[in-house]
Amino acid sequence: MLPMTLQFLIAMIAAAINDRLQRKLDYVEEERHVLQEQLDVLTGGKKLSFTAHQRRRLATAGKQLTPDERRKCCRLVKPETILTWFRQLAARKYDSSKARRGRPAKPKDVRKLVIQIALANPSWGYTKIRDAMRTGLDIEIGRTTVANILAAAGIEPAPEREKTRTWKQFIKAHWGSLCACDFFSVEALGLTGTVRYMVFFVMVLKTRVVEIAGMRVDPDGEWMKQMARNLTDAEDGFLRNATYLIHDRDPLFTEAFEAA
């Protein structure tokens, strides 16, 4: 057991060292911000391209960081990209290509990725899935291999897969541009008593952002058509970027948004 005075002295020295290291890290972080800003100016905001060796170095170093450290430190690429590169690096390491004769089987992660892409994009054929993995993920794979992986998983080719798509798959594929609309009622005090107003609202499902489009005592077809025009306005309409709108079978919705 060290004397109390010595323990205090060691604690003071350690605190001073940590404080100095933190100041160095803060400076490096600011310098990285400045370099990133300069890089954005030079590239015009375009994505950078990396060699296989550079990806390997970034993936190996980035995997050693905690999720919070990756969020703070990763500036050239997203933290998710670092993890994707590392998984690809690990998959290549254990693909047993040198120990097998003939064409080696694809790693488990690659097979899983092929299945995920096929389910998320029911209209994509084998060739498009192959091209997406080659260009977007830098994973070399053949069209026949894609077909074999999907067949082994019991997944139909593109035309049949599109027809048998489930509601869950549809929502997952269009989650970023999916909206919903409905009414709720509000009681207000008027001159002759309470009046019930019908409030028409729209919500972006992914972000849960809600827009109150309008309210009226007795909504009719013409009023709903105007609401639809406002929401789908090309300049500032709340639904200008929406692909699909979920609503019930009330004729007010069908007539209004078909007219818009």
N, C-alpha and C positions, 0 to 999 in steps of 0.2 A: 504494500500500500504506500503510494507516494505521499509525501507531506502535502498539506493543503496549499501551502504557498507555491510549491512546485506545480501542483495541478492547475492552480490559477494562472501561473505563468505560461504553461503549455497551452491552456485554453486561449489566452490572450494572443499568443503567437499564431495559433491556428486560425483565429478569427481574422487577424491581420492579413495572413496569407490568402484566406478565402476572399476577403474584401478586395485584395489586389488582383486576384484571378478574375473576379467578377467584373472589375473595371476593364480588364483586358478583353474579356468576352463581350462586354457591352460595346467597346470600340470596334471589335471585329464584326459584330452584328450591324452596327451603323455603316461600316465600310461596305459590307455586303449589300445593304440597302442602296447605297449610292451606286455601286457597280451594277446592280440590277436595273436601276433607273437609266444609267448610261447605256446598258445593253438594250433596253426597250427602245431607246431612241435610235440606236444604230440599226436594229432589226425591224423597226417599224411595227413592233408588237407581234411579229411572226414567231412561230415556234422554232426552237433550236433543234438541230439534228445532231445526234451523238453517234460515235462509232461504237462497235460492240465492246471494245476495250474500255471506253469511257463509261458505258452503261454498267459494265461489270464492277468498275471501281466505285461508282456512286452507289450501286446496289449493295455491295459488300460493306461499305462504310455506313450507309444509311440504315441498314438492318440492325446495327449495333445501338442505335438510338432508341429512346422510348417514344411512344406515340406523341407525347407533348413536345419532346425535343425535335421530332421531325416536323411538326407543325411550325415551330419557330425557326428552324434552320434551313429547311428545304425551300430554296428560292428559284433555282433553275428549272426544277420539275416539281410536280405535286408529290406529297408523301405517298399517295396511292400508287403513283407510277413507280416509285422506288421499290415498294413491296412487290409490284407486278414483275419488275425486272429481276428481283431476287428470286421469286418463285420460278421464273423461266430459267434462271441460272441453276437453281437446284434441280429443276426438271431435266436439264441437259446433262447434269452431273450423274444422275441416276437412271438414265434412259437405257443402260446396258447395251449401247450400240456396238461397243468393242467386243463384247462377250458373246454375241449372237451371230449366227450366219444368216444371210439374206436380209430382208428389210426389217428393222427393229420395230417393236410395238411402241406406240406413242405413250408418253408418261401419263399417269393418272390425272394430273392437273390439266394437261392439254385435252384429254378426252372429256373431262368435266367442262372445260371452257367451250368446246365444240357444242356440247349439249345445251349449255346455257345460251349461247348465241342463237342456236336453232329455235329454242323455245321462245326467246325474246323477240325473234324476227321470223314469224311463221311464213312469210312470203319469200324468204331467202332460199335459194337453191344451193346445191353443193359448191358450185363454182364461186358464188358470191361469199359464202362463208369462208372458203379457202382464201380468197383475195383479201377479205377483211383481216384475217389472221396474219397473212403475210405482210400487208402494208401497214396495218394499224398496230399490230402486236409483235411484228418481226419474228413470227413463228412459221417456220417452213413446214408446210403440210400439203399433201396431195388431195385432189378432188376425190379419188377413190377411197383414200383413208377417211375423209370426212363421211362419205357414204357408208363405209363399213362401221364407223363409230356410231352413227345414228341408227343404223339397222340393228346393231347389237343392243342398243338401248331401247329398241322398240318404237322408234320415232319415225313417222311417215315422211316421205319426200314433201317438197314445198307445197304443191297444190293440195294434196290431201291434208297436210299439216295445217294449212290455213283454214280448211273447212272444219276441222275438229278442234280448233282452238277453244280453250275454256275461258270463262269470264275472268278468272284470276290471271291467266296469261295475257288477256287483252288489257286489263288494268295495268299490269306491270309494264307492258310494252309502251303504253301511252300515258304513263303516270305524270310525266312532266308537262303535258298539255291537256290534261283532263279537268273539266269543270262540271259543276252541278248547280242547279237552280231550283227554287221553290218559293212558297209563300209562308209567312207567319202573320198572325193577327195581333193587333194592338187596340185596346179599348181606350178611347179618348173622351173627355167630357165636353159635350157641346151645349148649345143653347137649349135644346129640347131634351137633353139627357145624354146618355153615353152613345158614342158612335164607334163602330168597329171598322178600323182601317186594315186593308190587306197590304202587307209590305212584301215587295218582290225583291229577293236577294240572289246573288250569284257568289259561288265560292270556288277558288282554285284548290283542288283536293290536296296537292302536294304541299303547299305552303300554308293552307288553311286561311288564306287571306279572303276576307268577305267584302263584297261591294253591295251597298244598298242601292238598287237601280231606281226604285221609285215606290210610291205607295198611293193607294186609291181606295175609296169606299167600295166601288163595284168595278173591278177591272174588266175591260171588254177587249175584243179583238183588235180594234184600232189602237187602243192604248198600249197593248202588248207589242204590236208591230213597231211602234215608236220606241219602246224600251229596247227591242231587239236591234233596231238601227243604231241607237246610242251605244249599246254594248259592243257592237261589231264594227264601229267606226274605225277606219284604217289608221287614223292619226292617234287618237287617245281612247279608243274603245277598250273597256276592261277585258273583252273576249277576243281582241284582235289577234292574239297569238294562240288561242285555243284551237284544238283539233276536234275534240268531241265534247258535247254538252249532255249531261245526264239530267233527265226530268221525267215526271210521271206522264200518264197518258191523257192528261187534260188537253182538250182541243186548243185551248189558248196558247199553249207552248208550240204545238205542231204548226199551227197556222202562222204564228208570229215569226218564228225563226225560219220557216220556209220562205216567207215573204222577204225577210231581211237578206 
